[in-house]
Each structure stands twice: as C-alpha cells, then as structure tokens.
C-alpha cells in the first residue's frame, strides 16, 4: 500500500543505521513489526500478571485468537 508519511528525518536515519542500512520501506516495516510485537508482549504480561504459568503453544495461539 502506498502512503505518504512525514517522519522525523533524524530518527529515520538512526533507525536505518541501526538496521544495517536497509531501505526506508524495510526500516518502517521493521519498526511497525517491533511496535506490534512489544504491545502484544505487554498485553500478554498484563493477562498473566506476576504468577508463573507454564503455557503451551496451543495456549498462546488461543490467546491470539481471543484478541
């Protein structure tokens, strides 16, 4: 999908450097993926609380379906 974005040039350049000089599209997609991954981890941590749980892969997949 084509979209016009206005981004902080310094942040974009730093992200591109940290990502190993990838193309802008790759860096933006990587940043979005990382954002989503972190938010999902936060949601999972909130659901689990501070108790130790032994979750199986099927438990995690069911939690994803419930989102």
mmCIF file as Biopython writes it, N, C-alpha, C and O atoms, coordinates in Angstrom:
data_model
#
loop_
_atom_site.group_PDB
_atom_site.id
_atom_site.type_symbol
_atom_site.label_atom_id
_atom_site.label_alt_id
_atom_site.label_comp_id
_atom_site.label_asym_id
_atom_site.label_entity_id
_atom_site.label_seq_id
_atom_site.pdbx_PDB_ins_code
_atom_site.Cartn_x
_atom_site.Cartn_y
_atom_site.Cartn_z
_atom_site.occupancy
_atom_site.B_iso_or_equiv
_atom_site.auth_seq_id
_atom_site.auth_asym_id
_atom_site.pdbx_PDB_model_num
ATOM 1   N N  . UNK A ? 1  ? 0.849  -1.174  0.000  1.0 0.0 1  A 1 
ATOM 2   C CA . UNK A ? 1  ? 0.000  0.000   0.000  1.0 0.0 1  A 1 
ATOM 3   C C  . UNK A ? 1  ? 0.895  1.238   0.000  1.0 0.0 1  A 1 
ATOM 4   O O  . UNK A ? 1  ? 1.854  1.314   0.768  1.0 0.0 1  A 1 
ATOM 5   N N  . UNK A ? 2  ? 0.594  2.169   -0.827 1.0 0.0 2  A 1 
ATOM 6   C CA . UNK A ? 2  ? 1.348  3.425   -0.866 1.0 0.0 2  A 1 
ATOM 7   C C  . UNK A ? 2  ? 0.722  4.405   0.107  1.0 0.0 2  A 1 
ATOM 8   O O  . UNK A ? 2  ? -0.497 4.573   0.158  1.0 0.0 2  A 1 
ATOM 9   N N  . UNK A ? 3  ? 1.592  5.051   0.881  1.0 0.0 3  A 1 
ATOM 10  C CA . UNK A ? 3  ? 1.151  6.033   1.860  1.0 0.0 3  A 1 
ATOM 11  C C  . UNK A ? 3  ? 2.198  7.127   1.945  1.0 0.0 3  A 1 
ATOM 12  O O  . UNK A ? 3  ? 3.396  6.854   1.872  1.0 0.0 3  A 1 
ATOM 13  N N  . UNK A ? 4  ? 1.755  8.348   2.098  1.0 0.0 4  A 1 
ATOM 14  C CA . UNK A ? 4  ? 2.679  9.457   2.306  1.0 0.0 4  A 1 
ATOM 15  C C  . UNK A ? 4  ? 2.830  9.668   3.802  1.0 0.0 4  A 1 
ATOM 16  O O  . UNK A ? 4  ? 1.842  9.787   4.526  1.0 0.0 4  A 1 
ATOM 17  N N  . UNK A ? 5  ? 4.076  9.712   4.259  1.0 0.0 5  A 1 
ATOM 18  C CA . UNK A ? 5  ? 4.353  9.903   5.680  1.0 0.0 5  A 1 
ATOM 19  C C  . UNK A ? 5  ? 5.290  11.078  5.877  1.0 0.0 5  A 1 
ATOM 20  O O  . UNK A ? 5  ? 6.176  11.331  5.060  1.0 0.0 5  A 1 
ATOM 21  N N  . UNK A ? 6  ? 5.084  11.779  6.955  1.0 0.0 6  A 1 
ATOM 22  C CA . UNK A ? 6  ? 6.013  12.814  7.375  1.0 0.0 6  A 1 
ATOM 23  C C  . UNK A ? 6  ? 6.678  12.291  8.638  1.0 0.0 6  A 1 
ATOM 24  O O  . UNK A ? 6  ? 6.037  12.182  9.683  1.0 0.0 6  A 1 
ATOM 25  N N  . UNK A ? 7  ? 7.955  11.970  8.543  1.0 0.0 7  A 1 
ATOM 26  C CA . UNK A ? 7  ? 8.663  11.365  9.657  1.0 0.0 7  A 1 
ATOM 27  C C  . UNK A ? 7  ? 9.841  12.241  10.062 1.0 0.0 7  A 1 
ATOM 28  O O  . UNK A ? 7  ? 10.340 13.045  9.274  1.0 0.0 7  A 1 
ATOM 29  N N  . UNK A ? 8  ? 10.267 12.071  11.291 1.0 0.0 8  A 1 
ATOM 30  C CA . UNK A ? 8  ? 11.433 12.764  11.792 1.0 0.0 8  A 1 
ATOM 31  C C  . UNK A ? 8  ? 12.651 12.200  11.067 1.0 0.0 8  A 1 
ATOM 32  O O  . UNK A ? 8  ? 12.967 11.018  11.202 1.0 0.0 8  A 1 
ATOM 33  N N  . UNK A ? 9  ? 13.316 13.029  10.315 1.0 0.0 9  A 1 
ATOM 34  C CA . UNK A ? 9  ? 14.425 12.592  9.461  1.0 0.0 9  A 1 
ATOM 35  C C  . UNK A ? 9  ? 15.576 12.003  10.289 1.0 0.0 9  A 1 
ATOM 36  O O  . UNK A ? 9  ? 16.175 11.001  9.899  1.0 0.0 9  A 1 
ATOM 37  N N  . UNK A ? 10 ? 15.878 12.627  11.426 1.0 0.0 10 A 1 
ATOM 38  C CA . UNK A ? 10 ? 16.967 12.137  12.264 1.0 0.0 10 A 1 
ATOM 39  C C  . UNK A ? 10 ? 16.656 10.749  12.813 1.0 0.0 10 A 1 
ATOM 40  O O  . UNK A ? 10 ? 17.529 9.882   12.840 1.0 0.0 10 A 1 
ATOM 41  N N  . UNK A ? 11 ? 15.412 10.534  13.253 1.0 0.0 11 A 1 
ATOM 42  C CA . UNK A ? 11 ? 15.022 9.217   13.757 1.0 0.0 11 A 1 
ATOM 43  C C  . UNK A ? 11 ? 15.084 8.170   12.653 1.0 0.0 11 A 1 
ATOM 44  O O  . UNK A ? 11 ? 15.542 7.049   12.876 1.0 0.0 11 A 1 
ATOM 45  N N  . UNK A ? 12 ? 14.628 8.535   11.482 1.0 0.0 12 A 1 
ATOM 46  C CA . UNK A ? 12 ? 14.657 7.607   10.355 1.0 0.0 12 A 1 
ATOM 47  C C  . UNK A ? 12 ? 16.095 7.236   9.995  1.0 0.0 12 A 1 
ATOM 48  O O  . UNK A ? 12 ? 16.396 6.065   9.766  1.0 0.0 12 A 1 
ATOM 49  N N  . UNK A ? 13 ? 16.971 8.221   9.944  1.0 0.0 13 A 1 
ATOM 50  C CA . UNK A ? 13 ? 18.371 7.949   9.617  1.0 0.0 13 A 1 
ATOM 51  C C  . UNK A ? 13 ? 19.024 7.068   10.675 1.0 0.0 13 A 1 
ATOM 52  O O  . UNK A ? 13 ? 19.790 6.164   10.343 1.0 0.0 13 A 1 
ATOM 53  N N  . UNK A ? 14 ? 18.724 7.327   11.954 1.0 0.0 14 A 1 
ATOM 54  C CA . UNK A ? 14 ? 19.279 6.494   13.022 1.0 0.0 14 A 1 
ATOM 55  C C  . UNK A ? 14 ? 18.742 5.065   12.935 1.0 0.0 14 A 1 
ATOM 56  O O  . UNK A ? 14 ? 19.485 4.099   13.111 1.0 0.0 14 A 1 
ATOM 57  N N  . UNK A ? 15 ? 17.450 4.946   12.663 1.0 0.0 15 A 1 
ATOM 58  C CA . UNK A ? 15 ? 16.850 3.611   12.524 1.0 0.0 15 A 1 
ATOM 59  C C  . UNK A ? 15 ? 17.477 2.864   11.358 1.0 0.0 15 A 1 
ATOM 60  O O  . UNK A ? 15 ? 17.743 1.667   11.458 1.0 0.0 15 A 1 
ATOM 61  N N  . UNK A ? 16 ? 17.713 3.556   10.264 1.0 0.0 16 A 1 
ATOM 62  C CA . UNK A ? 16 ? 18.320 2.914   9.102  1.0 0.0 16 A 1 
ATOM 63  C C  . UNK A ? 16 ? 19.745 2.465   9.421  1.0 0.0 16 A 1 
ATOM 64  O O  . UNK A ? 16 ? 20.168 1.395   8.983  1.0 0.0 16 A 1 
ATOM 65  N N  . UNK A ? 17 ? 20.477 3.264   10.173 1.0 0.0 17 A 1 
ATOM 66  C CA . UNK A ? 17 ? 21.826 2.887   10.579 1.0 0.0 17 A 1 
ATOM 67  C C  . UNK A ? 17 ? 21.780 1.659   11.477 1.0 0.0 17 A 1 
ATOM 68  O O  . UNK A ? 17 ? 22.536 0.709   11.276 1.0 0.0 17 A 1 
ATOM 69  N N  . UNK A ? 18 ? 20.894 1.678   12.465 1.0 0.0 18 A 1 
ATOM 70  C CA . UNK A ? 18 ? 20.772 0.555   13.396 1.0 0.0 18 A 1 
ATOM 71  C C  . UNK A ? 18 ? 20.293 -0.716  12.694 1.0 0.0 18 A 1 
ATOM 72  O O  . UNK A ? 18 ? 20.617 -1.827  13.112 1.0 0.0 18 A 1 
ATOM 73  N N  . UNK A ? 19 ? 19.524 -0.540  11.631 1.0 0.0 19 A 1 
ATOM 74  C CA . UNK A ? 19 ? 19.001 -1.691  10.893 1.0 0.0 19 A 1 
ATOM 75  C C  . UNK A ? 19 ? 19.994 -2.176  9.841  1.0 0.0 19 A 1 
ATOM 76  O O  . UNK A ? 19 ? 19.691 -3.094  9.079  1.0 0.0 19 A 1 
ATOM 77  N N  . UNK A ? 20 ? 21.143 -1.584  9.795  1.0 0.0 20 A 1 
ATOM 78  C CA . UNK A ? 20 ? 22.161 -2.052  8.855  1.0 0.0 20 A 1 
ATOM 79  C C  . UNK A ? 20 ? 22.020 -1.480  7.465  1.0 0.0 20 A 1 
ATOM 80  O O  . UNK A ? 20 ? 22.380 -2.138  6.489  1.0 0.0 20 A 1 
ATOM 81  N N  . UNK A ? 21 ? 21.500 -0.261  7.351  1.0 0.0 21 A 1 
ATOM 82  C CA . UNK A ? 21 ? 21.428 0.387   6.052  1.0 0.0 21 A 1 
ATOM 83  C C  . UNK A ? 21 ? 20.366 -0.151  5.121  1.0 0.0 21 A 1 
ATOM 84  O O  . UNK A ? 21 ? 20.493 -0.054  3.901  1.0 0.0 21 A 1 
ATOM 85  N N  . UNK A ? 22 ? 19.323 -0.715  5.689  1.0 0.0 22 A 1 
ATOM 86  C CA . UNK A ? 22 ? 18.235 -1.211  4.841  1.0 0.0 22 A 1 
ATOM 87  C C  . UNK A ? 22 ? 17.492 -0.067  4.182  1.0 0.0 22 A 1 
ATOM 88  O O  . UNK A ? 22 ? 17.714 1.097   4.518  1.0 0.0 22 A 1 
ATOM 89  N N  . UNK A ? 23 ? 16.618 -0.386  3.254  1.0 0.0 23 A 1 
ATOM 90  C CA . UNK A ? 23 ? 15.815 0.621   2.568  1.0 0.0 23 A 1 
ATOM 91  C C  . UNK A ? 23 ? 14.767 1.188   3.515  1.0 0.0 23 A 1 
ATOM 92  O O  . UNK A ? 23 ? 14.420 0.559   4.514  1.0 0.0 23 A 1 
ATOM 93  N N  . UNK A ? 24 ? 14.266 2.370   3.202  1.0 0.0 24 A 1 
ATOM 94  C CA . UNK A ? 24 ? 13.297 3.048   4.062  1.0 0.0 24 A 1 
ATOM 95  C C  . UNK A ? 24 ? 12.077 2.167   4.312  1.0 0.0 24 A 1 
ATOM 96  O O  . UNK A ? 24 ? 11.633 2.044   5.454  1.0 0.0 24 A 1 
ATOM 97  N N  . UNK A ? 25 ? 11.537 1.564   3.286  1.0 0.0 25 A 1 
ATOM 98  C CA . UNK A ? 25 ? 10.346 0.722   3.445  1.0 0.0 25 A 1 
ATOM 99  C C  . UNK A ? 25 ? 10.621 -0.424  4.410  1.0 0.0 25 A 1 
ATOM 100 O O  . UNK A ? 25 ? 9.784  -0.734  5.258  1.0 0.0 25 A 1 
ATOM 101 N N  . UNK A ? 26 ? 11.786 -1.055  4.289  1.0 0.0 26 A 1 
ATOM 102 C CA . UNK A ? 26 ? 12.135 -2.158  5.188  1.0 0.0 26 A 1 
ATOM 103 C C  . UNK A ? 26 ? 12.237 -1.682  6.627  1.0 0.0 26 A 1 
ATOM 104 O O  . UNK A ? 26 ? 11.778 -2.364  7.544  1.0 0.0 26 A 1 
ATOM 105 N N  . UNK A ? 27 ? 12.842 -0.507  6.831  1.0 0.0 27 A 1 
ATOM 106 C CA . UNK A ? 27 ? 13.006 0.023   8.178  1.0 0.0 27 A 1 
ATOM 107 C C  . UNK A ? 27 ? 11.656 0.383   8.793  1.0 0.0 27 A 1 
ATOM 108 O O  . UNK A ? 27 ? 11.423 0.104   9.969  1.0 0.0 27 A 1 
ATOM 109 N N  . UNK A ? 28 ? 10.773 0.993   8.021  1.0 0.0 28 A 1 
ATOM 110 C CA . UNK A ? 28 ? 9.447  1.347   8.534  1.0 0.0 28 A 1 
ATOM 111 C C  . UNK A ? 28 ? 8.665  0.078   8.869  1.0 0.0 28 A 1 
ATOM 112 O O  . UNK A ? 28 ? 8.018  0.017   9.914  1.0 0.0 28 A 1 
ATOM 113 N N  . UNK A ? 29 ? 8.711  -0.932  8.005  1.0 0.0 29 A 1 
ATOM 114 C CA . UNK A ? 29 ? 8.025  -2.195  8.295  1.0 0.0 29 A 1 
ATOM 115 C C  . UNK A ? 29 ? 8.616  -2.887  9.524  1.0 0.0 29 A 1 
ATOM 116 O O  . UNK A ? 29 ? 7.878  -3.449  10.333 1.0 0.0 29 A 1 
ATOM 117 N N  . UNK A ? 30 ? 9.921  -2.850  9.662  1.0 0.0 30 A 1 
ATOM 118 C CA . UNK A ? 30 ? 10.575 -3.421  10.833 1.0 0.0 30 A 1 
ATOM 119 C C  . UNK A ? 30 ? 10.136 -2.704  12.100 1.0 0.0 30 A 1 
ATOM 120 O O  . UNK A ? 30 ? 9.853  -3.344  13.113 1.0 0.0 30 A 1 
ATOM 121 N N  . UNK A ? 31 ? 10.077 -1.381  12.048 1.0 0.0 31 A 1 
ATOM 122 C CA . UNK A ? 31 ? 9.642  -0.598  13.204 1.0 0.0 31 A 1 
ATOM 123 C C  . UNK A ? 31 ? 8.192  -0.912  13.574 1.0 0.0 31 A 1 
ATOM 124 O O  . UNK A ? 31 ? 7.866  -1.044  14.753 1.0 0.0 31 A 1 
ATOM 125 N N  . UNK A ? 32 ? 7.338  -1.031  12.585 1.0 0.0 32 A 1 
ATOM 126 C CA . UNK A ? 32 ? 5.937  -1.375  12.852 1.0 0.0 32 A 1 
ATOM 127 C C  . UNK A ? 32 ? 5.811  -2.770  13.453 1.0 0.0 32 A 1 
ATOM 128 O O  . UNK A ? 32 ? 5.038  -2.982  14.387 1.0 0.0 32 A 1 
ATOM 129 N N  . UNK A ? 33 ? 6.569  -3.714  12.920 1.0 0.0 33 A 1 
ATOM 130 C CA . UNK A ? 33 ? 6.548  -5.078  13.452 1.0 0.0 33 A 1 
ATOM 131 C C  . UNK A ? 33 ? 7.012  -5.103  14.900 1.0 0.0 33 A 1 
ATOM 132 O O  . UNK A ? 33 ? 6.422  -5.783  15.739 1.0 0.0 33 A 1 
ATOM 133 N N  . UNK A ? 34 ? 8.065  -4.361  15.185 1.0 0.0 34 A 1 
ATOM 134 C CA . UNK A ? 34 ? 8.585  -4.303  16.547 1.0 0.0 34 A 1 
ATOM 135 C C  . UNK A ? 34 ? 7.576  -3.653  17.497 1.0 0.0 34 A 1 
ATOM 136 O O  . UNK A ? 34 ? 7.415  -4.101  18.633 1.0 0.0 34 A 1 
ATOM 137 N N  . UNK A ? 35 ? 6.904  -2.611  17.043 1.0 0.0 35 A 1 
ATOM 138 C CA . UNK A ? 35 ? 5.885  -1.955  17.849 1.0 0.0 35 A 1 
ATOM 139 C C  . UNK A ? 35 ? 4.758  -2.924  18.203 1.0 0.0 35 A 1 
ATOM 140 O O  . UNK A ? 35 ? 4.348  -3.023  19.359 1.0 0.0 35 A 1 
ATOM 141 N N  . UNK A ? 36 ? 4.267  -3.634  17.191 1.0 0.0 36 A 1 
ATOM 142 C CA . UNK A ? 36 ? 3.185  -4.603  17.407 1.0 0.0 36 A 1 
ATOM 143 C C  . UNK A ? 36 ? 3.650  -5.715  18.341 1.0 0.0 36 A 1 
ATOM 144 O O  . UNK A ? 36 ? 2.910  -6.111  19.241 1.0 0.0 36 A 1 
ATOM 145 N N  . UNK A ? 37 ? 4.870  -6.227  18.138 1.0 0.0 37 A 1 
ATOM 146 C CA . UNK A ? 37 ? 5.401  -7.296  18.985 1.0 0.0 37 A 1 
ATOM 147 C C  . UNK A ? 37 ? 5.477  -6.853  20.438 1.0 0.0 37 A 1 
ATOM 148 O O  . UNK A ? 37 ? 5.095  -7.609  21.332 1.0 0.0 37 A 1 
ATOM 149 N N  . UNK A ? 38 ? 5.963  -5.644  20.688 1.0 0.0 38 A 1 
ATOM 150 C CA . UNK A ? 38 ? 6.077  -5.148  22.060 1.0 0.0 38 A 1 
ATOM 151 C C  . UNK A ? 38 ? 4.711  -4.961  22.707 1.0 0.0 38 A 1 
ATOM 152 O O  . UNK A ? 38 ? 4.527  -5.291  23.879 1.0 0.0 38 A 1 
ATOM 153 N N  . UNK A ? 39 ? 3.761  -4.438  21.957 1.0 0.0 39 A 1 
ATOM 154 C CA . UNK A ? 39 ? 2.412  -4.255  22.522 1.0 0.0 39 A 1 
ATOM 155 C C  . UNK A ? 39 ? 1.759  -5.588  22.839 1.0 0.0 39 A 1 
ATOM 156 O O  . UNK A ? 39 ? 1.068  -5.716  23.849 1.0 0.0 39 A 1 
ATOM 157 N N  . UNK A ? 40 ? 1.973  -6.589  21.981 1.0 0.0 40 A 1 
ATOM 158 C CA . UNK A ? 40 ? 1.426  -7.921  22.254 1.0 0.0 40 A 1 
ATOM 159 C C  . UNK A ? 40 ? 2.061  -8.526  23.496 1.0 0.0 40 A 1 
ATOM 160 O O  . UNK A ? 40 ? 1.380  -9.162  24.300 1.0 0.0 40 A 1 
ATOM 161 N N  . UNK A ? 41 ? 3.363  -8.327  23.652 1.0 0.0 41 A 1 
ATOM 162 C CA . UNK A ? 41 ? 4.046  -8.818  24.849 1.0 0.0 41 A 1 
ATOM 163 C C  . UNK A ? 41 ? 3.520  -8.123  26.100 1.0 0.0 41 A 1 
ATOM 164 O O  . UNK A ? 41 ? 3.337  -8.766  27.134 1.0 0.0 41 A 1 
ATOM 165 N N  . UNK A ? 42 ? 3.277  -6.821  26.016 1.0 0.0 42 A 1 
ATOM 166 C CA . UNK A ? 42 ? 2.708  -6.087  27.142 1.0 0.0 42 A 1 
ATOM 167 C C  . UNK A ? 42 ? 1.324  -6.622  27.493 1.0 0.0 42 A 1 
ATOM 168 O O  . UNK A ? 42 ? 0.996  -6.788  28.668 1.0 0.0 42 A 1 
ATOM 169 N N  . UNK A ? 43 ? 0.514  -6.891  26.474 1.0 0.0 43 A 1 
ATOM 170 C CA . UNK A ? 43 ? -0.831 -7.424  26.707 1.0 0.0 43 A 1 
ATOM 171 C C  . UNK A ? 43 ? -0.757 -8.810  27.335 1.0 0.0 43 A 1 
ATOM 172 O O  . UNK A ? 43 ? -1.530 -9.126  28.239 1.0 0.0 43 A 1 
ATOM 173 N N  . UNK A ? 44 ? 0.163  -9.628  26.864 1.0 0.0 44 A 1 
ATOM 174 C CA . UNK A ? 44 ? 0.340  -10.962 27.422 1.0 0.0 44 A 1 
ATOM 175 C C  . UNK A ? 44 ? 0.779  -10.873 28.877 1.0 0.0 44 A 1 
ATOM 176 O O  . UNK A ? 44 ? 0.262  -11.596 29.730 1.0 0.0 44 A 1 
ATOM 177 N N  . UNK A ? 45 ? 1.722  -9.999  29.160 1.0 0.0 45 A 1 
ATOM 178 C CA . UNK A ? 45 ? 2.190  -9.832  30.535 1.0 0.0 45 A 1 
ATOM 179 C C  . UNK A ? 45 ? 1.061  -9.355  31.443 1.0 0.0 45 A 1 
ATOM 180 O O  . UNK A ? 45 ? 0.964  -9.779  32.594 1.0 0.0 45 A 1 
ATOM 181 N N  . UNK A ? 46 ? 0.213  -8.480  30.928 1.0 0.0 46 A 1 
ATOM 182 C CA . UNK A ? 46 ? -0.914 -7.994  31.733 1.0 0.0 46 A 1 
ATOM 183 C C  . UNK A ? 46 ? -1.908 -9.115  32.011 1.0 0.0 46 A 1 
ATOM 184 O O  . UNK A ? 46 ? -2.465 -9.190  33.106 1.0 0.0 46 A 1 
ATOM 185 N N  . UNK A ? 47 ? -2.137 -9.987  31.031 1.0 0.0 47 A 1 
ATOM 186 C CA . UNK A ? 47 ? -3.058 -11.107 31.229 1.0 0.0 47 A 1 
ATOM 187 C C  . UNK A ? 47 ? -2.513 -12.107 32.234 1.0 0.0 47 A 1 
ATOM 188 O O  . UNK A ? 47 ? -3.261 -12.675 33.029 1.0 0.0 47 A 1 
ATOM 189 N N  . UNK A ? 48 ? -1.208 -12.316 32.193 1.0 0.0 48 A 1 
ATOM 190 C CA . UNK A ? 48 ? -0.602 -13.315 33.062 1.0 0.0 48 A 1 
ATOM 191 C C  . UNK A ? 48 ? -0.356 -12.790 34.466 1.0 0.0 48 A 1 
ATOM 192 O O  . UNK A ? 48 ? -0.312 -13.568 35.419 1.0 0.0 48 A 1 
ATOM 193 N N  . UNK A ? 49 ? -0.197 -11.497 34.603 1.0 0.0 49 A 1 
ATOM 194 C CA . UNK A ? 49 ? 0.126  -10.954 35.901 1.0 0.0 49 A 1 
ATOM 195 C C  . UNK A ? 49 ? 1.533  -11.347 36.292 1.0 0.0 49 A 1 
ATOM 196 O O  . UNK A ? 49 ? 2.410  -11.465 35.436 1.0 0.0 49 A 1 
ATOM 197 N N  . UNK A ? 50 ? 1.756  -11.549 37.576 1.0 0.0 50 A 1 
ATOM 198 C CA . UNK A ? 50 ? 3.097  -11.868 38.059 1.0 0.0 50 A 1 
ATOM 199 C C  . UNK A ? 50 ? 3.243  -13.333 38.441 1.0 0.0 50 A 1 
ATOM 200 O O  . UNK A ? 50 ? 4.276  -13.731 38.979 1.0 0.0 50 A 1 
ATOM 201 N N  . UNK A ? 51 ? 2.242  -14.125 38.175 1.0 0.0 51 A 1 
ATOM 202 C CA . UNK A ? 51 ? 2.320  -15.534 38.511 1.0 0.0 51 A 1 
ATOM 203 C C  . UNK A ? 51 ? 3.090  -16.295 37.435 1.0 0.0 51 A 1 
ATOM 204 O O  . UNK A ? 51 ? 3.103  -15.905 36.268 1.0 0.0 51 A 1 
ATOM 205 N N  . UNK A ? 52 ? 3.729  -17.382 37.850 1.0 0.0 52 A 1 
ATOM 206 C CA . UNK A ? 52 ? 4.428  -18.232 36.888 1.0 0.0 52 A 1 
ATOM 207 C C  . UNK A ? 52 ? 3.437  -19.203 36.268 1.0 0.0 52 A 1 
ATOM 208 O O  . UNK A ? 52 ? 2.770  -19.957 36.977 1.0 0.0 52 A 1 
ATOM 209 N N  . UNK A ? 53 ? 3.343  -19.185 34.975 1.0 0.0 53 A 1 
ATOM 210 C CA . UNK A ? 53 ? 2.470  -20.082 34.242 1.0 0.0 53 A 1 
ATOM 211 C C  . UNK A ? 53 ? 3.316  -20.886 33.263 1.0 0.0 53 A 1 
ATOM 212 O O  . UNK A ? 53 ? 4.297  -20.387 32.710 1.0 0.0 53 A 1 
ATOM 213 N N  . UNK A ? 54 ? 2.933  -22.097 33.067 1.0 0.0 54 A 1 
ATOM 214 C CA . UNK A ? 54 ? 3.560  -22.916 32.036 1.0 0.0 54 A 1 
ATOM 215 C C  . UNK A ? 54 ? 2.578  -22.971 30.871 1.0 0.0 54 A 1 
ATOM 216 O O  . UNK A ? 54 ? 1.623  -23.747 30.886 1.0 0.0 54 A 1 
ATOM 217 N N  . UNK A ? 55 ? 2.821  -22.148 29.872 1.0 0.0 55 A 1 
ATOM 218 C CA . UNK A ? 55 ? 1.922  -22.080 28.732 1.0 0.0 55 A 1 
ATOM 219 C C  . UNK A ? 55 ? 2.444  -22.954 27.598 1.0 0.0 55 A 1 
ATOM 220 O O  . UNK A ? 55 ? 3.645  -23.039 27.346 1.0 0.0 55 A 1 
ATOM 221 N N  . UNK A ? 56 ? 1.521  -23.583 26.944 1.0 0.0 56 A 1 
ATOM 222 C CA . UNK A ? 56 ? 1.873  -24.364 25.767 1.0 0.0 56 A 1 
ATOM 223 C C  . UNK A ? 56 ? 1.679  -23.496 24.528 1.0 0.0 56 A 1 
ATOM 224 O O  . UNK A ? 56 ? 1.090  -22.417 24.598 1.0 0.0 56 A 1 
ATOM 225 N N  . UNK A ? 57 ? 2.171  -23.970 23.414 1.0 0.0 57 A 1 
ATOM 226 C CA . UNK A ? 57 ? 1.988  -23.247 22.163 1.0 0.0 57 A 1 
ATOM 227 C C  . UNK A ? 57 ? 0.511  -23.088 21.845 1.0 0.0 57 A 1 
ATOM 228 O O  . UNK A ? 57 ? 0.090  -22.033 21.372 1.0 0.0 57 A 1 
ATOM 229 N N  . UNK A ? 58 ? -0.275 -24.117 22.097 1.0 0.0 58 A 1 
ATOM 230 C CA . UNK A ? 58 ? -1.720 -24.027 21.817 1.0 0.0 58 A 1 
ATOM 231 C C  . UNK A ? 58 ? -2.385 -22.992 22.730 1.0 0.0 58 A 1 
ATOM 232 O O  . UNK A ? 58 ? -3.329 -22.324 22.308 1.0 0.0 58 A 1 
ATOM 233 N N  . UNK A ? 59 ? -1.909 -22.844 23.979 1.0 0.0 59 A 1 
ATOM 234 C CA . UNK A ? 59 ? -2.441 -21.811 24.871 1.0 0.0 59 A 1 
ATOM 235 C C  . UNK A ? 59 ? -2.186 -20.424 24.291 1.0 0.0 59 A 1 
ATOM 236 O O  . UNK A ? 59 ? -3.078 -19.575 24.280 1.0 0.0 59 A 1 
ATOM 237 N N  . UNK A ? 60 ? -0.965 -20.198 23.809 1.0 0.0 60 A 1 
ATOM 238 C CA . UNK A ? 60 ? -0.623 -18.902 23.231 1.0 0.0 60 A 1 
ATOM 239 C C  . UNK A ? 60 ? -1.421 -18.623 21.963 1.0 0.0 60 A 1 
ATOM 240 O O  . UNK A ? 60 ? -1.867 -17.496 21.750 1.0 0.0 60 A 1 
ATOM 241 N N  . UNK A ? 61 ? -1.606 -19.633 21.121 1.0 0.0 61 A 1 
ATOM 242 C CA . UNK A ? 61 ? -2.388 -19.457 19.894 1.0 0.0 61 A 1 
ATOM 243 C C  . UNK A ? 61 ? -3.831 -19.119 20.225 1.0 0.0 61 A 1 
ATOM 244 O O  . UNK A ? 61 ? -4.441 -18.295 19.544 1.0 0.0 61 A 1 
ATOM 245 N N  . UNK A ? 62 ? -4.387 -19.739 21.258 1.0 0.0 62 A 1 
ATOM 246 C CA . UNK A ? 62 ? -5.765 -19.451 21.663 1.0 0.0 62 A 1 
ATOM 247 C C  . UNK A ? 62 ? -5.870 -18.009 22.169 1.0 0.0 62 A 1 
ATOM 248 O O  . UNK A ? 62 ? -6.857 -17.327 21.892 1.0 0.0 62 A 1 
ATOM 249 N N  . UNK A ? 63 ? -4.866 -17.547 22.904 1.0 0.0 63 A 1 
ATOM 250 C CA . UNK A ? 63 ? -4.870 -16.162 23.380 1.0 0.0 63 A 1 
ATOM 251 C C  . UNK A ? 63 ? -4.837 -15.193 22.220 1.0 0.0 63 A 1 
ATOM 252 O O  . UNK A ? 63 ? -5.485 -14.147 22.265 1.0 0.0 63 A 1 
ATOM 253 N N  . UNK A ? 64 ? -4.079 -15.531 21.165 1.0 0.0 64 A 1 
ATOM 254 C CA . UNK A ? 64 ? -4.012 -14.655 19.991 1.0 0.0 64 A 1 
ATOM 255 C C  . UNK A ? 64 ? -5.365 -14.586 19.293 1.0 0.0 64 A 1 
ATOM 256 O O  . UNK A ? 64 ? -5.776 -13.524 18.825 1.0 0.0 64 A 1 
ATOM 257 N N  . UNK A ? 65 ? -6.055 -15.722 19.225 1.0 0.0 65 A 1 
ATOM 258 C CA . UNK A ? 65 ? -7.380 -15.736 18.580 1.0 0.0 65 A 1 
ATOM 259 C C  . UNK A ? 65 ? -8.381 -14.881 19.355 1.0 0.0 65 A 1 
ATOM 260 O O  . UNK A ? 65 ? -9.295 -14.302 18.768 1.0 0.0 65 A 1 
ATOM 261 N N  . UNK A ? 66 ? -8.206 -14.807 20.664 1.0 0.0 66 A 1 
ATOM 262 C CA . UNK A ? 66 ? -9.128 -14.052 21.512 1.0 0.0 66 A 1 
ATOM 263 C C  . UNK A ? 66 ? -8.953 -12.538 21.417 1.0 0.0 66 A 1 
ATOM 264 O O  . UNK A ? 66 ? -9.798 -11.788 21.908 1.0 0.0 66 A 1 
ATOM 265 N N  . UNK A ? 67 ? -7.863 -12.076 20.789 1.0 0.0 67 A 1 
ATOM 266 C CA . UNK A ? 67 ? -7.607 -10.633 20.708 1.0 0.0 67 A 1 
ATOM 267 C C  . UNK A ? 67 ? -8.640 -9.929  19.872 1.0 0.0 67 A 1 
ATOM 268 O O  . UNK A ? 67 ? -8.572 -8.712  19.702 1.0 0.0 67 A 1 
#
